[in-house]
Amino acid sequence: MSESDHSSGFDAREPWFAEWFNHPLYLQVYSHRDTGEAVRCIRTILDRTRLAGISPSSLTVLDIACGAGRHALELARLGYSVTGNDLSPFLLDTARGEAAAISVELAFTCCDMRKLPHDNRFDLVVQLFTSFGYFDTENDDRQVLANVYQVLNSGGWYVLDLINPLHLKRNLVERSCRMIENLTVIEERSLTDQRITKTITITPEKGEPLSFTESVALFSEEKISDMLRNAGFLIDSIAGDYSGSAFDSGHSPRMMLFSRKP
């Protein structure tokens, strides 16, 4: 998953995701996210969408909230024409550096997912690792879905990866503490029927603690399915993890929805 205020940008303060995702400590806190997981996820996506059998050079892909680029880089490495979009200049610069290091080509855009430019068309849009539901209002979330629908080619795929709320409720760890190099990281989580909120307190060996908050909406299978259909999508299937296991509402950690634009 991947707070100041997350209304719609009308508050003088930055929304939580603009502040936290653009902070250098973000990548340290989430340094345990590995390339192997991203590779498994992309393989599952290509298999489930049946795009694995089509020449990568003929397909265009948008990673709508690419972060530091784990998934976008893997797609580009495989030969797809990839655009990585994110709101964080810091994370985009990290992704650019990684792309240069492994000699792959990616295009990058930096914009709010509620305001995606509509001048490009894609065969596949991926929105992975709980990068949906950042905003306060459902209308904002619906605007994201409308934007994705707009930028997809007819017959194009949209893969939306969410937390499974039932699994989260059964396995919630309210407080955890870990060391990352010289940082003490305390994470405190609270859950309602509609949101998961995490407060992250980071204390360096010397200096004052810093605090950040993440707050993401939770969607039941029924709710997000209705939202996708109302946006015009046809739901093809749902996977329960990055290996592509069948979705089990009571036990699957993830809810990866595979949808198409007619």
Accessible surface in RSA format (square Angstrom, percent):
REM  Atomic radii and reference values for relative SASA: ProtOr
REM  Chains: A
REM  Algorithm: Lee & Richards
REM  Probe-radius: 1.40
REM  Slices: 20
REM RES _ NUM      All-atoms   Total-Side   Main-Chain    Non-polar    All polar
REM                ABS   REL    ABS   REL    ABS   REL    ABS   REL    ABS   REL
RES MET A   1    23.23  12.0  12.72   8.4  10.51  25.0  12.72  10.8  10.51  13.9
RES SER A   2    14.64  12.4  14.64  19.5   0.00   0.0   7.26  15.5   7.38  10.3
RES GLU A   3    61.89  35.5  31.69  24.0  30.20  71.9  14.23  27.5  47.66  38.9
RES SER A   4    30.73  26.0  15.58  20.8  15.15  34.9   5.90  12.6  24.83  34.8
RES ASP A   5    30.69  21.5  26.31  26.2   4.38  10.4   3.82   9.0  26.87  26.8
RES HIS A   6    14.25   7.8  11.86   8.2   2.40   6.1   9.71  10.0   4.54   5.3
RES SER A   7    35.66  30.1  34.91  46.6   0.75   1.7  32.14  68.4   3.52   4.9
RES SER A   8    39.48  33.4  25.70  34.3  13.78  31.7  16.62  35.4  22.86  32.0
RES GLY A   9    53.56  66.1   0.00   N/A  53.56  66.1  24.29  66.7  29.27  65.6
RES PHE A  10   184.95  92.5 150.98  93.5  33.97  88.4 155.86  94.5  29.09  83.3
RES ASP A  11    54.67  38.3  37.21  37.0  17.46  41.3  12.04  28.3  42.63  42.5
RES ALA A  12   114.40 105.2  65.82 101.6  48.58 110.5  78.57 110.6  35.83  94.9
RES ARG A  13   140.92  59.2 130.27  66.4  10.65  25.3  64.70  88.4  76.22  46.2
RES GLU A  14   100.56  57.7  93.45  70.7   7.11  16.9  39.59  76.6  60.97  49.8
RES PRO A  15    23.30  17.0  23.30  21.2   0.00   0.0  23.30  19.2   0.00   0.0
RES TRP A  16     0.23   0.1   0.00   0.0   0.23   0.6   0.00   0.0   0.23   0.4
RES PHE A  17     9.42   4.7   8.63   5.3   0.79   2.1   8.63   5.2   0.79   2.3
RES ALA A  18    18.95  17.4  12.58  19.4   6.36  14.5  16.09  22.7   2.86   7.6
RES GLU A  19    63.09  36.2  57.14  43.2   5.95  14.2  17.02  32.9  46.06  37.6
RES TRP A  20     0.77   0.3   0.77   0.4   0.00   0.0   0.77   0.4   0.00   0.0
RES PHE A  21    14.71   7.4  14.71   9.1   0.00   0.0  14.71   8.9   0.00   0.0
RES ASN A  22    60.45  41.7  50.20  48.5  10.26  24.7   6.23  15.0  54.23  52.4
RES HIS A  23    50.56  27.6  48.20  33.5   2.36   6.0  33.25  34.3  17.31  20.1
RES PRO A  24    83.81  61.1  78.17  71.3   5.64  20.5  78.17  64.5   5.64  35.0
RES LEU A  25    25.44  14.2  25.44  18.2   0.00   0.0  25.44  17.9   0.00   0.0
RES TYR A  26     9.58   4.5   9.58   5.5   0.00   0.0   5.71   4.3   3.88   4.8
RES LEU A  27    53.07  29.6  48.78  34.9   4.29  10.8  49.13  34.5   3.94  10.6
RES GLN A  28    59.68  33.4  57.31  41.9   2.37   5.6  29.73  63.3  29.94  22.7
RES VAL A  29     0.00   0.0   0.00   0.0   0.00   0.0   0.00   0.0   0.00   0.0
RES TYR A  30    16.85   7.9  10.87   6.2   5.98  15.6  10.87   8.2   5.98   7.4
RES SER A  31    76.59  64.7  46.63  62.2  29.96  69.0  37.59  80.0  39.01  54.6
RES HIS A  32   114.57  62.6  89.14  62.0  25.43  65.1  78.61  81.0  35.97  41.9
RES ARG A  33    45.54  19.1  27.15  13.8  18.39  43.8  14.86  20.3  30.68  18.6
RES ASP A  34    73.43  51.4  68.19  67.9   5.24  12.4  40.66  95.7  32.77  32.7
RES THR A  35    91.56  65.1  87.75  89.0   3.80   9.1  54.05  72.6  37.51  56.7
RES GLY A  36    34.09  42.0   0.00   N/A  34.09  42.0  27.93  76.7   6.15  13.8
RES GLU A  37    35.21  20.2  35.21  26.6   0.00   0.0   1.72   3.3  33.49  27.3
RES ALA A  38     0.09   0.1   0.09   0.1   0.00   0.0   0.09   0.1   0.00   0.0
RES VAL A  39    25.87  17.0  25.87  23.4   0.00   0.0  25.87  22.5   0.00   0.0
RES ARG A  40   114.19  47.9 111.61  56.9   2.58   6.1  45.63  62.4  68.56  41.6
RES CYS A  41     0.29   0.2   0.29   0.3   0.00   0.0   0.29   0.7   0.00   0.0
RES ILE A  42     0.24   0.1   0.24   0.2   0.00   0.0   0.24   0.2   0.00   0.0
RES ARG A  43   149.13  62.6 146.68  74.8   2.45   5.8  48.79  66.7 100.35  60.8
RES THR A  44    11.67   8.3   6.99   7.1   4.68  11.2   6.13   8.2   5.54   8.4
RES ILE A  45     0.05   0.0   0.05   0.0   0.00   0.0   0.05   0.0   0.00   0.0
RES LEU A  46    12.31   6.9  12.31   8.8   0.00   0.0  12.31   8.6   0.00   0.0
RES ASP A  47    96.52  67.6  80.74  80.4  15.78  37.3  28.60  67.3  67.91  67.7
RES ARG A  48    56.62  23.8  48.59  24.8   8.04  19.1  24.85  34.0  31.78  19.3
RES THR A  49     2.42   1.7   0.00   0.0   2.42   5.8   0.00   0.0   2.42   3.7
RES ARG A  50   138.84  58.3 124.79  63.6  14.05  33.4  74.99 102.5  63.85  38.7
RES LEU A  51    12.34   6.9  12.34   8.8   0.00   0.0  12.34   8.7   0.00   0.0
RES ALA A  52    59.13  54.4  30.51  47.1  28.62  65.1  32.36  45.6  26.77  70.9
RES GLY A  53    76.99  94.9   0.00   N/A  76.99  94.9  39.64 108.8  37.35  83.7
RES ILE A  54    77.15  43.9  71.80  53.5   5.35  12.9  75.98  54.7   1.17   3.2
RES SER A  55    63.33  53.5  49.90  66.6  13.42  30.9  41.81  89.0  21.52  30.1
RES PRO A  56    43.66  31.8  43.66  39.8   0.00   0.0  43.66  36.0   0.00   0.0
RES SER A  57    94.97  80.2  65.01  86.8  29.95  69.0  47.32 100.8  47.65  66.8
RES SER A  58    72.83  61.5  40.73  54.4  32.10  74.0  48.64 103.6  24.19  33.9
RES LEU A  59    15.67   8.7  15.06  10.8   0.61   1.5  15.12  10.6   0.55   1.5
RES THR A  60    45.54  32.4  45.54  46.2   0.00   0.0  44.26  59.5   1.28   1.9
RES VAL A  61     0.86   0.6   0.86   0.8   0.00   0.0   0.86   0.7   0.00   0.0
RES LEU A  62     6.55   3.6   6.55   4.7   0.00   0.0   6.55   4.6   0.00   0.0
RES ASP A  63     2.43   1.7   2.43   2.4   0.00   0.0   0.00   0.0   2.43   2.4
RES ILE A  64     0.70   0.4   0.00   0.0   0.70   1.7   0.00   0.0   0.70   1.9
RES ALA A  65    21.78  20.0   8.48  13.1  13.30  30.3   8.62  12.1  13.16  34.9
RES CYS A  66     9.48   7.2   0.00   0.0   9.48  22.3   1.20   3.0   8.28   8.9
RES GLY A  67    15.05  18.6   0.00   N/A  15.05  18.6  15.05  41.3   0.00   0.0
RES ALA A  68    24.90  22.9  16.29  25.1   8.60  19.6  16.29  22.9   8.60  22.8
RES GLY A  69     0.59   0.7   0.00   N/A   0.59   0.7   0.00   0.0   0.59   1.3
RES ARG A  70    48.44  20.3  39.67  20.2   8.77  20.9  33.18  45.3  15.26   9.2
RES HIS A  71    15.02   8.2  14.97  10.4   0.05   0.1   2.84   2.9  12.19  14.2
RES ALA A  72     0.00   0.0   0.00   0.0   0.00   0.0   0.00   0.0   0.00   0.0
RES LEU A  73    18.24  10.2  17.89  12.8   0.35   0.9  18.16  12.8   0.08   0.2
RES GLU A  74    10.89   6.3   8.00   6.1   2.89   6.9   3.71   7.2   7.19   5.9
RES LEU A  75     0.11   0.1   0.11   0.1   0.00   0.0   0.11   0.1   0.00   0.0
RES ALA A  76    11.04  10.1   0.35   0.5  10.69  24.3   0.56   0.8  10.48  27.8
RES ARG A  77   133.61  56.1 109.50  55.8  24.11  57.4  45.92  62.8  87.69  53.1
RES LEU A  78    65.20  36.3  46.40  33.2  18.80  47.3  50.67  35.6  14.53  39.1
RES GLY A  79    40.12  49.5   0.00   N/A  40.12  49.5  29.60  81.2  10.52  23.6
RES TYR A  80    12.19   5.7   5.44   3.1   6.76  17.6   1.27   1.0  10.93  13.5
RES SER A  81    64.38  54.4  53.24  71.1  11.14  25.7  28.46  60.6  35.92  50.3
RES VAL A  82     5.89   3.9   0.00   0.0   5.89  14.2   0.08   0.1   5.80  15.7
RES THR A  83    18.16  12.9  18.16  18.4   0.00   0.0   4.05   5.4  14.11  21.3
RES GLY A  84     0.00   0.0   0.00   N/A   0.00   0.0   0.00   0.0   0.00   0.0
RES ASN A  85     1.19   0.8   1.19   1.2   0.00   0.0   0.03   0.1   1.17   1.1
RES ASP A  86    11.25   7.9   9.54   9.5   1.71   4.0   2.25   5.3   9.00   9.0
RES LEU A  87    64.10  35.7  54.25  38.8   9.86  24.8  54.25  38.1   9.86  26.5
RES SER A  88     3.09   2.6   1.26   1.7   1.83   4.2   3.09   6.6   0.00   0.0
RES PRO A  89    71.15  51.9  68.12  62.1   3.03  11.0  71.15  58.7   0.00   0.0
RES PHE A  90    56.08  28.1  50.42  31.2   5.66  14.7  55.16  33.4   0.92   2.6
RES LEU A  91     3.28   1.8   3.28   2.3   0.00   0.0   3.28   2.3   0.00   0.0
RES LEU A  92     1.58   0.9   1.58   1.1   0.00   0.0   1.58   1.1   0.00   0.0
RES ASP A  93    87.10  61.0  77.59  77.2   9.52  22.5  25.81  60.8  61.29  61.1
RES THR A  94    38.78  27.6  28.59  29.0  10.20  24.3  30.13  40.5   8.66  13.1
RES ALA A  95     0.00   0.0   0.00   0.0   0.00   0.0   0.00   0.0   0.00   0.0
RES ARG A  96   105.78  44.4 100.76  51.4   5.02  12.0  48.34  66.1  57.44  34.8
RES GLY A  97    41.37  51.0   0.00   N/A  41.37  51.0  35.46  97.3   5.91  13.2
RES GLU A  98    83.42  47.9  82.64  62.5   0.78   1.9  12.18  23.6  71.24  58.2
RES ALA A  99     6.66   6.1   6.66  10.3   0.00   0.0   6.66   9.4   0.00   0.0
RES ALA A 100    78.07  71.8  51.84  80.0  26.24  59.7  61.75  87.0  16.32  43.2
RES ALA A 101    81.86  75.3  40.12  61.9  41.74  94.9  52.76  74.3  29.10  77.1
RES ILE A 102    84.16  47.9  61.37  45.7  22.79  54.9  68.69  49.5  15.47  42.0
RES SER A 103   102.19  86.4  67.75  90.4  34.44  79.3  45.44  96.8  56.75  79.5
RES VAL A 104    25.78  17.0  11.79  10.7  13.99  33.7  15.98  13.9   9.80  26.6
RES GLU A 105   161.83  92.9 145.15 109.8  16.68  39.7  62.68 121.2  99.15  81.0
RES LEU A 106    28.16  15.7   0.01   0.0  28.15  70.8   3.45   2.4  24.71  66.5
RES ALA A 107    55.95  51.4  45.73  70.6  10.22  23.2  53.04  74.7   2.90   7.7
RES PHE A 108    39.46  19.7  11.39   7.1  28.07  73.0  11.39   6.9  28.07  80.3
RES THR A 109    45.93  32.7  40.06  40.6   5.87  14.0  43.28  58.1   2.66   4.0
RES CYS A 110    67.50  51.1  37.27  41.6  30.23  71.1  21.86  55.4  45.64  49.2
RES CYS A 111    29.15  22.1  22.90  25.5   6.25  14.7  27.88  70.6   1.27   1.4
RES ASP A 112    21.74  15.2  18.00  17.9   3.74   8.9  10.33  24.3  11.41  11.4
RES MET A 113    17.80   9.2  14.60   9.7   3.20   7.6  13.53  11.5   4.27   5.7
RES ARG A 114    29.59  12.4  21.00  10.7   8.59  20.4  10.91  14.9  18.69  11.3
RES LYS A 115   153.78  75.0 133.95  82.2  19.83  47.2  87.17  78.5  66.61  71.0
RES LEU A 116    11.71   6.5   4.29   3.1   7.42  18.6   4.29   3.0   7.42  20.0
RES PRO A 117    64.64  47.1  49.34  45.0  15.30  55.6  59.99  49.5   4.65  28.9
RES HIS A 118    78.17  42.7  64.55  44.9  13.63  34.9  46.88  48.3  31.29  36.4
RES ASP A 119   119.93  84.0  82.86  82.5  37.06  87.6  47.72 112.3  72.21  72.0
RES ASN A 120    77.05  53.1  73.54  71.1   3.51   8.4  12.34  29.7  64.71  62.5
RES ARG A 121    99.37  41.7  83.99  42.8  15.39  36.6  38.11  52.1  61.26  37.1
RES PHE A 122    14.23   7.1  14.23   8.8   0.00   0.0  14.23   8.6   0.00   0.0
RES ASP A 123    30.68  21.5  29.86  29.7   0.81   1.9   4.88  11.5  25.80  25.7
RES LEU A 124     0.78   0.4   0.78   0.6   0.00   0.0   0.78   0.6   0.00   0.0
RES VAL A 125     0.00   0.0   0.00   0.0   0.00   0.0   0.00   0.0   0.00   0.0
RES VAL A 126     0.05   0.0   0.05   0.0   0.00   0.0   0.05   0.0   0.00   0.0
RES GLN A 127     0.01   0.0   0.00   0.0   0.01   0.0   0.00   0.0   0.01   0.0
RES LEU A 128     8.47   4.7   3.43   2.5   5.04  12.7   3.43   2.4   5.04  13.6
RES PHE A 129    41.06  20.5  40.47  25.1   0.59   1.5  40.47  24.5   0.59   1.7
RES THR A 130     3.59   2.6   3.59   3.6   0.00   0.0   2.56   3.4   1.03   1.6
RES SER A 131     2.46   2.1   2.34   3.1   0.12   0.3   2.34   5.0   0.12   0.2
RES PHE A 132     0.97   0.5   0.46   0.3   0.52   1.3   0.63   0.4   0.34   1.0
RES GLY A 133     0.75   0.9   0.00   N/A   0.75   0.9   0.00   0.0   0.75   1.7
RES TYR A 134     8.29   3.9   7.96   4.5   0.33   0.8   6.82   5.1   1.47   1.8
RES PHE A 135     4.39   2.2   3.08   1.9   1.32   3.4   3.08   1.9   1.32   3.8
RES ASP A 136    76.02  53.2  47.48  47.3  28.53  67.5  15.87  37.3  60.15  60.0
RES THR A 137    61.39  43.7  56.80  57.6   4.60  11.0  58.70  78.8   2.69   4.1
RES GLU A 138    69.04  39.6  58.01  43.9  11.03  26.3  27.75  53.7  41.29  33.7
RES ASN A 139   118.14  81.5 110.19 106.5   7.95  19.1  25.14  60.5  93.00  89.9
RES ASP A 140    20.30  14.2  20.18  20.1   0.13   0.3   0.13   0.3  20.18  20.1
RES ASP A 141     4.51   3.2   4.51   4.5   0.00   0.0   0.00   0.0   4.51   4.5
RES ARG A 142    75.94  31.9  72.28  36.8   3.66   8.7  40.20  54.9  35.74  21.7
RES GLN A 143    79.53  44.5  76.30  55.8   3.23   7.7  20.50  43.6  59.03  44.8
RES VAL A 144     0.53   0.4   0.53   0.5   0.00   0.0   0.53   0.5   0.00   0.0
RES LEU A 145     0.72   0.4   0.72   0.5   0.00   0.0   0.72   0.5   0.00   0.0
RES ALA A 146    47.92  44.1  40.47  62.5   7.45  16.9  43.18  60.8   4.75  12.6
RES ASN A 147     3.71   2.6   3.59   3.5   0.12   0.3   0.12   0.3   3.59   3.5
RES VAL A 148     0.00   0.0   0.00   0.0   0.00   0.0   0.00   0.0   0.00   0.0
RES TYR A 149    60.78  28.4  60.78  34.6   0.00   0.0  36.01  27.1  24.77  30.5
RES GLN A 150    75.79  42.4  74.56  54.5   1.23   2.9   4.41   9.4  71.38  54.1
RES VAL A 151     1.29   0.8   1.29   1.2   0.00   0.0   1.29   1.1   0.00   0.0
RES LEU A 152     0.52   0.3   0.00   0.0   0.52   1.3   0.00   0.0   0.52   1.4
RES ASN A 153    49.20  33.9  46.04  44.5   3.16   7.6  16.57  39.9  32.63  31.5
RES SER A 154    92.22  77.9  63.23  84.4  28.99  66.8  40.58  86.4  51.65  72.4
RES GLY A 155    27.10  33.4   0.00   N/A  27.10  33.4  23.72  65.1   3.38   7.6
RES GLY A 156     4.38   5.4   0.00   N/A   4.38   5.4   3.92  10.8   0.45   1.0
RES TRP A 157     3.39   1.4   3.39   1.6   0.00   0.0   1.68   0.9   1.71   2.8
RES TYR A 158     0.59   0.3   0.42   0.2   0.17   0.4   0.42   0.3   0.17   0.2
RES VAL A 159     0.00   0.0   0.00   0.0   0.00   0.0   0.00   0.0   0.00   0.0
RES LEU A 160     0.61   0.3   0.61   0.4   0.00   0.0   0.61   0.4   0.00   0.0
RES ASP A 161     0.07   0.0   0.00   0.0   0.07   0.2   0.00   0.0   0.07   0.1
RES LEU A 162     5.54   3.1   5.54   4.0   0.00   0.0   5.54   3.9   0.00   0.0
RES ILE A 163    26.29  15.0  23.66  17.6   2.63   6.3  23.66  17.0   2.63   7.1
RES ASN A 164     2.89   2.0   2.84   2.7   0.05   0.1   0.00   0.0   2.89   2.8
RES PRO A 165    10.62   7.7  10.62   9.7   0.00   0.0  10.62   8.8   0.00   0.0
RES LEU A 166    78.25  43.6  77.80  55.7   0.45   1.1  77.89  54.7   0.37   1.0
RES HIS A 167    47.46  25.9  47.46  33.0   0.00   0.0  24.11  24.8  23.35  27.2
RES LEU A 168    30.41  16.9  28.51  20.4   1.89   4.8  30.38  21.3   0.03   0.1
RES LYS A 169    86.08  42.0  63.08  38.7  23.00  54.8  37.52  33.8  48.56  51.7
RES ARG A 170   156.01  65.5 118.84  60.6  37.16  88.5  53.44  73.0 102.57  62.2
RES ASN A 171    82.39  56.8  61.82  59.7  20.58  49.5  23.82  57.3  58.58  56.6
RES LEU A 172    44.86  25.0  18.64  13.3  26.22  65.9  20.07  14.1  24.79  66.7
RES VAL A 173    85.48  56.2  79.16  71.7   6.33  15.2  83.01  72.1   2.47   6.7
RES GLU A 174   124.30  71.4 117.00  88.5   7.30  17.4  32.75  63.3  91.55  74.8
RES ARG A 175   136.10  57.1 115.58  58.9  20.52  48.9  46.63  63.7  89.47  54.2
RES SER A 176    33.61  28.4  26.08  34.8   7.53  17.3  32.36  68.9   1.25   1.7
RES CYS A 177    75.72  57.3  42.73  47.7  32.99  77.5  17.73  44.9  57.98  62.5
RES ARG A 178    73.03  30.7  65.44  33.4   7.60  18.1  55.52  75.9  17.51  10.6
RES MET A 179   123.96  64.2  95.96  63.5  28.00  66.7  85.45  72.6  38.51  51.0
RES ILE A 180    21.80  12.4  18.44  13.7   3.36   8.1  21.80  15.7   0.00   0.0
RES GLU A 181   148.87  85.5 107.60  81.4  41.27  98.3  55.33 107.0  93.54  76.4
RES ASN A 182    76.55  52.8  66.62  64.4   9.93  23.9  25.57  61.5  50.98  49.3
RES LEU A 183    10.64   5.9  10.64   7.6   0.00   0.0  10.64   7.5   0.00   0.0
RES THR A 184    40.20  28.6  39.88  40.4   0.32   0.8  21.17  28.4  19.03  28.8
RES VAL A 185     0.11   0.1   0.00   0.0   0.11   0.3   0.00   0.0   0.11   0.3
RES ILE A 186    39.15  22.3  38.94  29.0   0.21   0.5  38.94  28.0   0.21   0.6
RES GLU A 187     6.43   3.7   6.43   4.9   0.00   0.0   0.00   0.0   6.43   5.3
RES GLU A 188    79.11  45.4  75.65  57.2   3.46   8.2  19.49  37.7  59.62  48.7
RES ARG A 189    52.67  22.1  42.49  21.7  10.18  24.2  11.10  15.2  41.56  25.2
RES SER A 190    67.84  57.3  61.79  82.5   6.04  13.9  48.01 102.2  19.83  27.8
RES LEU A 191    47.68  26.6  16.35  11.7  31.33  78.8  16.38  11.5  31.30  84.2
RES THR A 192    86.10  61.2  76.16  77.2   9.93  23.7  81.84 109.9   4.26   6.4
RES ASP A 193   120.33  84.3 101.55 101.1  18.77  44.4  28.15  66.2  92.18  91.9
RES GLN A 194   133.21  74.5 131.84  96.4   1.37   3.3  33.73  71.8  99.49  75.5
RES ARG A 195    48.45  20.3  47.58  24.3   0.87   2.1  39.78  54.4   8.67   5.3
RES ILE A 196     5.37   3.1   5.37   4.0   0.00   0.0   5.37   3.9   0.00   0.0
RES THR A 197    36.67  26.1  35.92  36.4   0.75   1.8  22.76  30.6  13.91  21.0
RES LYS A 198    19.15   9.3  19.15  11.8   0.00   0.0   1.67   1.5  17.48  18.6
RES THR A 199    44.96  32.0  44.75  45.4   0.21   0.5  22.70  30.5  22.25  33.6
RES ILE A 200     0.00   0.0   0.00   0.0   0.00   0.0   0.00   0.0   0.00   0.0
RES THR A 201    35.56  25.3  35.22  35.7   0.33   0.8  24.16  32.5  11.40  17.2
RES ILE A 202     0.64   0.4   0.60   0.4   0.04   0.1   0.60   0.4   0.04   0.1
RES THR A 203    45.29  32.2  44.26  44.9   1.02   2.4  33.81  45.4  11.48  17.4
RES PRO A 204    35.99  26.2  30.86  28.1   5.13  18.6  30.95  25.6   5.03  31.3
RES GLU A 205   139.03  79.8 104.55  79.1  34.48  82.1  38.55  74.6 100.48  82.0
RES LYS A 206   183.84  89.7 162.25  99.6  21.58  51.4 109.43  98.5  74.40  79.3
RES GLY A 207    57.02  70.3   0.00   N/A  57.02  70.3  31.35  86.0  25.67  57.5
RES GLU A 208   142.60  81.9 132.63 100.3   9.97  23.7  60.13 116.3  82.47  67.3
RES PRO A 209    72.20  52.6  54.78  49.9  17.42  63.3  54.88  45.3  17.31 107.6
RES LEU A 210    79.28  44.2  76.91  55.0   2.37   6.0  79.28  55.7   0.00   0.0
RES SER A 211    71.94  60.8  45.26  60.4  26.68  61.5  34.69  73.9  37.25  52.2
RES PHE A 212    10.74   5.4   8.10   5.0   2.64   6.9  10.74   6.5   0.00   0.0
RES THR A 213    24.89  17.7  24.89  25.2   0.00   0.0   7.04   9.5  17.85  27.0
RES GLU A 214     0.00   0.0   0.00   0.0   0.00   0.0   0.00   0.0   0.00   0.0
RES SER A 215     3.81   3.2   3.81   5.1   0.00   0.0   0.15   0.3   3.66   5.1
RES VAL A 216     0.62   0.4   0.62   0.6   0.00   0.0   0.62   0.5   0.00   0.0
RES ALA A 217    16.04  14.7  11.56  17.8   4.47  10.2  11.56  16.3   4.47  11.8
RES LEU A 218    18.69  10.4   2.81   2.0  15.88  39.9   4.41   3.1  14.28  38.4
RES PHE A 219    12.35   6.2  10.05   6.2   2.30   6.0  10.68   6.5   1.66   4.8
RES SER A 220    49.48  41.8  42.77  57.1   6.71  15.5  35.42  75.4  14.06  19.7
RES GLU A 221    59.71  34.3  55.19  41.8   4.52  10.8   9.54  18.4  50.17  41.0
RES GLU A 222   119.34  68.5 113.90  86.2   5.44  13.0  70.31 136.0  49.04  40.0
RES LYS A 223    76.96  37.5  73.53  45.1   3.43   8.2  47.14  42.4  29.82  31.8
RES ILE A 224     0.00   0.0   0.00   0.0   0.00   0.0   0.00   0.0   0.00   0.0
RES SER A 225     8.10   6.8   8.10  10.8   0.00   0.0   4.37   9.3   3.73   5.2
RES ASP A 226    75.65  53.0  74.14  73.8   1.51   3.6  15.97  37.6  59.68  59.5
RES MET A 227     0.91   0.5   0.06   0.0   0.85   2.0   0.06   0.0   0.85   1.1
RES LEU A 228     0.34   0.2   0.34   0.2   0.00   0.0   0.34   0.2   0.00   0.0
RES ARG A 229   135.77  57.0 120.56  61.5  15.21  36.2  48.38  66.1  87.39  53.0
RES ASN A 230   112.08  77.3  74.96  72.4  37.12  89.4  22.24  53.5  89.84  86.8
RES ALA A 231    27.39  25.2   5.09   7.9  22.30  50.7  17.18  24.2  10.21  27.1
RES GLY A 232    28.46  35.1   0.00   N/A  28.46  35.1  24.24  66.5   4.22   9.5
RES PHE A 233     3.28   1.6   0.00   0.0   3.28   8.5   0.00   0.0   3.28   9.4
RES LEU A 234   108.58  60.5 106.13  75.9   2.46   6.2 108.10  75.9   0.48   1.3
RES ILE A 235    42.25  24.0  11.91   8.9  30.34  73.1  11.91   8.6  30.34  82.3
RES ASP A 236    63.39  44.4  30.25  30.1  33.14  78.4   9.06  21.3  54.33  54.2
RES SER A 237    30.13  25.5  21.04  28.1   9.09  20.9  29.66  63.2   0.47   0.7
RES ILE A 238    29.38  16.7  18.07  13.5  11.32  27.3  18.07  13.0  11.32  30.7
RES ALA A 239     0.00   0.0   0.00   0.0   0.00   0.0   0.00   0.0   0.00   0.0
RES GLY A 240     0.87   1.1   0.00   N/A   0.87   1.1   0.70   1.9   0.17   0.4
RES ASP A 241    38.01  26.6  38.01  37.8   0.00   0.0  14.16  33.3  23.85  23.8
RES TYR A 242    23.03  10.8  21.56  12.3   1.47   3.8  21.32  16.0   1.70   2.1
RES SER A 243    78.86  66.6  48.53  64.8  30.32  69.9  30.56  65.1  48.30  67.7
RES GLY A 244    19.10  23.5   0.00   N/A  19.10  23.5   5.49  15.1  13.60  30.5
RES SER A 245    56.85  48.0  45.62  60.9  11.23  25.9  32.41  69.0  24.45  34.2
RES ALA A 246    83.82  77.1  66.45 102.6  17.36  39.5  67.59  95.2  16.23  43.0
RES PHE A 247    38.78  19.4  11.66   7.2  27.12  70.6  11.66   7.1  27.12  77.6
RES ASP A 248    68.61  48.1  63.48  63.2   5.13  12.1  25.13  59.1  43.48  43.4
RES SER A 249    51.40  43.4  47.11  62.9   4.28   9.9  15.17  32.3  36.23  50.8
RES GLY A 250    11.28  13.9   0.00   N/A  11.28  13.9   8.93  24.5   2.34   5.2
RES HIS A 251   129.40  70.7 118.24  82.2  11.16  28.5  91.98  94.8  37.42  43.5
RES SER A 252     9.82   8.3   5.65   7.5   4.17   9.6   4.32   9.2   5.50   7.7
RES PRO A 253    60.83  44.3  56.38  51.4   4.44  16.2  56.38  46.6   4.44  27.6
RES ARG A 254    31.04  13.0  31.04  15.8   0.00   0.0  11.92  16.3  19.12  11.6
RES MET A 255     0.33   0.2   0.33   0.2   0.00   0.0   0.00   0.0   0.33   0.4
RES MET A 256     0.00   0.0   0.00   0.0   0.00   0.0   0.00   0.0   0.00   0.0
RES LEU A 257     0.44   0.2   0.11   0.1   0.33   0.8   0.11   0.1   0.33   0.9
RES PHE A 258     0.00   0.0   0.00   0.0   0.00   0.0   0.00   0.0   0.00   0.0
RES SER A 259     0.52   0.4   0.52   0.7   0.00   0.0   0.11   0.2   0.42   0.6
RES ARG A 260    86.17  36.2  86.17  43.9   0.00   0.0  19.81  27.1  66.37  40.2
RES LYS A 261    33.60  16.4  33.15  20.3   0.45   1.1  14.20  12.8  19.40  20.7
RES PRO A 262    82.44  60.1  47.19  43.0  35.26 128.2  72.68  60.0   9.77  60.7
END  Absolute sums over single chains surface
CHAIN  1 A    11729.3       9321.4       2407.9       6262.7       5466.6
END  Absolute sums over all chains
TOTAL         11729.3       9321.4       2407.9       6262.7       5466.6
